[in-house]
Amino acid sequence: MNTKNKPLFSDFPPVSKEQWMERVTVDLKGADFDRKLVWKNLTGLNIQPCYTSEDSITQLKNTGENSQALVNYRSIIVASAANGNALALVAVEEGVNGIIFELKENVSVAELLKGINLNEISVSFKLDIDAVTFTKELVAFSKGENLKGFLDIGLVSNYVTTGSFDENKIEVIAELIPLVTYFPNFKVLTISGTEYLDSGANQVQEIAYTLSSLVFLIEKLKEKGVAVQSIFDHLNIELAIGLEYFVEIGKFRAFNNLLGEISAKYNVIDFCNTITAKTSIWSKSITDPETNLLRCTTEAMSAILGNVDGVLIDAYDKEFKNPSDFSSRIAGNITTILREESYFGKVSNPVDGSYYIEEVSSKIAEKALELFKAIESGGGFYTAFENETIQQQIAEIRLKKLKLISQRRTLMVGINKYPNLMETVDKNLLSKGATSNPKVLTPRRASLEIEAMRRVTEELVDETNVRPIVQLASYGNLTMRKARAAFAYDFIGVSGFDVHQEESFENANVAATESAKSEAHVVVICSSDEDYDATALEFINTFRKLNKDKVLLLAGAPKNMDELTEAGLDGVVNMRTDVLVTLSAIQKKLQKNL
């Protein structure tokens, strides 16, 4: 039989969506489809688990173009011109093609940029100095060169984090735009949306608030006589990148689409802005910090696939110390590898046409536009921030996110899941807990509350010179006792206690007797539901006759909880248990007994 020109899969008949759903319904065995398989995230999106050619998906227009000249940024805090220049030259040698200089004092532009090829390297500046004077010097120095990059004077970011809007900066931007007329690839109006995501906002909010702030600034600059075309042509947007991989891809695509919608309302059709993506503070951890490398990698991937122009990856150890040369270089290597070896920057719009991503993008755009219109109808960005509408909306989402993390329904490796029990953490690096001013936005890590709980453990160890020992006492059904011991090991390990490997016993009586006499400060009963029904009460009674001080927990969800608690059980650990509530209660009892 000649199969040379036979279409692939021609022997297999097409399967309709109805047939797929019938098969799924059977496999679910009566379970609710929406609850089990439809993914719902905090942007209010309901994402279907599968798509066929029968599905009608709306493809957004103007979602951006995958950058063939993706800028790999490294941020440098400039102590002096010579110091900043030396660090920049090292970065360039290591493969970075974009530098962001953070300046708090005036320095010589010529000395700062000495030896840097402005035709190949993008140079950007975050300024707390006289931006007009600095830019005049920069323009004079850069004549004849293809100056690329952006200027950021904190126009929006300073306002949302301090609550004080500096009207003088509007005048500064109006002066800066004419200065860089002959450098179309250098942007002087930077609007940051990173503070929203880093304060706990969702992707829809980040887009809507950023676009609303843009409209606010456009109207301000128009009053200064600046043409709207010039505003869009000199615009750089900085957005944070979160952990929800596909949603983040959709976020950047949706932002590009809505930016085009807004520009069209101002009769601006063709313009040349840039979007810079920065890895988020919210997603990073101090415990097991090397995991931040993985987070940064997936974040950078989603931003690049979302068609950004540049990526800034923070060093994995930035949250608890000044980044080392090693951590800075590794951060830069991530984008280089994605761009050069994984070809992320060499393929035109690789996600276009993906039903899943197209649907995510269109739904995010739809909801972001809805929120944007609500802000504008309520008086616009400035009014919404002054009356704390924006802060309250973000706080609502932040609390939901933190609850999901505390309940371990949102998993964060090294924070609330898969803790590194071999590491030691300096208590002074750990947060004492989140403090916030409801009138402003405070960028923060999502892990602050769990860090504060871990800090209590480290302080307890310092005071008593004893690290609490946890014993996993198992008996009965082999499969279930091992599964529950593994769950308890992972759950309690977040606390920083010394969690020992599972210890198996012949029966409940022996397990209770031996664990009551052991050196452990916390004992976790690990067995099956059937064994609990028959012997859990016996275990607790035997245990408490021998020891009344130890913390006694049970891994599972027993039916007779009230009876077990009355007998002396301190609590349970299971899929519904809140890690912060449970571990904090254990710490309080240990503080009394150690």
Secondary structure, DSSP 8 states (H G I E B T S, - for coil): ---TT--TTTTS----HHHHHHHHHHHHTT--HHHHHSEE-TTS-EE-S---TTS-----S------TT-EEEEEEE-SSHHHHHHHHHHHHHTT--EEEEEESS---HHHHTTT--TTTSEEEEEESS-HHHHHHHHHHHTTTS---EEEE--TTHHHHHHS---THHHHHHHHHHHHTTT-TTEE-EEEE-HHHHHTT--HHHHHHHHHHHHHHHHHHHHHTT--HHHHHHTEEEEEEE-S-HHHHHHHHHHHHHHHHHHHHHTT--S---EEEEEE-STT--SSSTTHHHHHHHHHHHHHHHTT-SEEE---TTTTTS---HHHHHHHHHHHHIIIIIS-TTSSS-TTTT-HHHHHHHHHHHHHHHHHHHHHHHTT-HHHHHHTTHHHHHHHHHHHHHHHHHHTTSS--BTTTBS--TT----GGGS-S-----TTS-----TTHHHHHHHHHHHHHHHHHS---EEEEEE-S-HHHHHHHHHHHHHHHHTTT-EE---EE-SSHHHHHHHHHHSS-SEEEEE--HHHHHHHHHHHHHHHHHH-SSSEEEEES--S-HHHHHHHT--EEESTT--HHHHHHHHHHHHHHH-
